[in-house]
Amino acid sequence: MQVHVNGDSVENILAIGTALHRLVGEHAAREFKAFVVFRGAAPEGTLKKVEELELTSVGWAAIGADGKDAKGKSVPQLYGLSSDASVKNTVLVYDGPKHTVRSKFVNLTADDLGKLEAAVKGM
């Protein structure tokens, strides 16, 4: 699973990260993995809170603010993500060796985490 963050609030990022941390533990036998990818730098204080909350089962990374990875490839294009400023996050739930996307959420909030959990359990 990947969560691409493009200007979301620290509170929402941490709520999603906490849910992912728990889901990774619950589905460890299925080798479930979760990553949060920031477009540009993480919002101030986010990674410090991640450490304090010990959300260690989630991978945390950043790509350039222009959406390009270290090799210059456009990550939003690779995954069909919107670059529109109104899109604060995009969550891709995928499985299998080809990473087939099973569910996609745009602007997921803490109030919608039940939908995310149901998508993971339904894989």
C-alpha positions as CSV (number, residue, x, y, z in Angstrom):
1,M,0.0,0.0,0.0
2,Q,1.2,3.5,-0.8
3,V,-0.1,6.8,0.6
4,H,1.0,9.7,-1.5
5,V,0.8,13.0,0.4
6,N,0.6,16.4,-1.3
7,G,0.0,19.0,1.3
8,D,-2.2,17.1,3.9
9,S,-2.3,18.1,7.6
10,V,0.0,16.6,10.1
11,E,-2.9,15.4,12.1
12,N,-4.4,13.5,9.2
13,I,-1.1,12.1,8.1
14,L,-0.5,10.7,11.6
15,A,-4.0,9.3,11.8
16,I,-3.5,7.4,8.5
17,G,0.1,6.4,9.6
18,T,-1.2,5.0,12.9
19,A,-3.9,3.0,11.1
20,L,-1.3,1.7,8.6
21,H,1.1,0.7,11.4
22,R,-1.7,-1.4,13.0
23,L,-2.8,-2.9,9.7
24,V,0.8,-4.0,8.9
25,G,1.0,-5.8,12.3
26,E,-2.4,-7.4,11.8
27,H,-1.6,-8.6,8.3
28,A,2.1,-9.5,8.8
29,A,1.5,-13.1,7.8
30,R,0.4,-11.9,4.4
31,E,3.5,-9.8,4.1
32,F,1.4,-6.6,4.0
33,K,3.6,-3.5,3.6
34,A,2.7,0.2,3.8
35,F,4.6,3.3,2.7
36,V,3.9,7.0,3.0
37,V,5.5,9.1,0.3
38,F,5.6,12.9,0.6
39,R,5.7,15.1,-2.5
40,G,8.4,17.5,-1.3
41,A,9.4,17.7,2.3
42,A,7.1,16.3,5.1
43,P,5.2,19.0,6.9
44,E,7.1,20.5,9.8
45,G,7.0,18.2,12.9
46,T,5.6,15.2,11.1
47,L,8.6,12.9,11.2
48,K,9.3,13.8,14.8
49,K,5.8,12.7,15.8
50,V,6.2,9.6,13.7
51,E,9.3,8.7,15.8
52,E,7.5,9.6,19.1
53,L,4.5,7.4,18.1
54,E,6.9,4.6,17.0
55,L,5.2,4.1,13.7
56,T,8.2,1.9,12.6
57,S,6.3,-0.7,10.5
58,V,5.5,2.0,7.9
59,G,8.0,3.2,5.4
60,W,8.3,7.0,5.2
61,A,9.9,8.7,2.2
62,A,9.9,11.8,0.1
63,I,10.2,12.6,-3.6
64,G,10.9,16.0,-5.1
65,A,8.3,18.7,-4.9
66,D,8.1,18.4,-8.7
67,G,6.9,14.8,-8.2
68,K,10.0,13.2,-9.7
69,D,12.0,10.4,-8.1
70,A,15.8,10.2,-7.9
71,K,16.0,9.0,-11.5
72,G,13.9,11.8,-12.8
73,K,10.7,9.8,-13.4
74,S,7.4,11.4,-12.7
75,V,5.9,9.4,-9.8
76,P,2.4,10.9,-10.2
77,Q,2.4,9.8,-13.9
78,L,3.6,6.3,-13.0
79,Y,0.7,5.8,-10.5
80,G,-1.9,7.9,-12.2
81,L,-2.0,10.5,-9.4
82,S,-3.4,14.0,-9.7
83,S,-1.0,16.9,-9.2
84,D,-4.0,19.2,-8.4
85,A,-3.4,21.2,-5.2
86,S,-6.9,20.1,-4.0
87,V,-5.7,16.5,-3.8
88,K,-4.1,16.3,-0.3
89,N,-3.5,12.5,-0.4
90,T,-4.0,9.5,-2.6
91,V,-4.1,6.0,-1.1
92,L,-3.4,3.0,-3.3
93,V,-4.2,-0.5,-1.9
94,Y,-2.6,-3.1,-4.1
95,D,-1.6,-6.8,-4.0
96,G,0.2,-9.4,-6.0
97,P,3.5,-9.4,-7.7
98,K,2.3,-7.0,-10.4
99,H,1.0,-4.6,-7.7
100,T,-2.6,-4.6,-9.0
101,V,-4.5,-1.7,-7.5
102,R,-7.5,-3.0,-5.7
103,S,-8.7,0.2,-4.1
104,K,-7.9,3.9,-4.5
105,F,-8.9,6.7,-2.1
106,V,-8.5,10.4,-2.7
107,N,-8.4,12.8,0.2
108,L,-8.8,10.1,2.8
109,T,-9.5,11.5,6.2
110,A,-9.3,10.0,9.7
111,D,-13.1,9.7,9.6
112,D,-12.8,7.3,6.5
113,L,-10.2,4.9,8.0
114,G,-12.9,2.2,8.2
115,K,-13.1,2.1,4.4
116,L,-9.3,1.7,4.2
117,E,-9.4,-1.1,6.8
118,A,-12.2,-2.9,4.9
119,A,-10.2,-2.6,1.6
120,V,-7.1,-4.2,3.2
121,K,-9.1,-7.0,4.8
122,G,-10.8,-7.6,1.5
123,M,-7.6,-8.3,-0.4
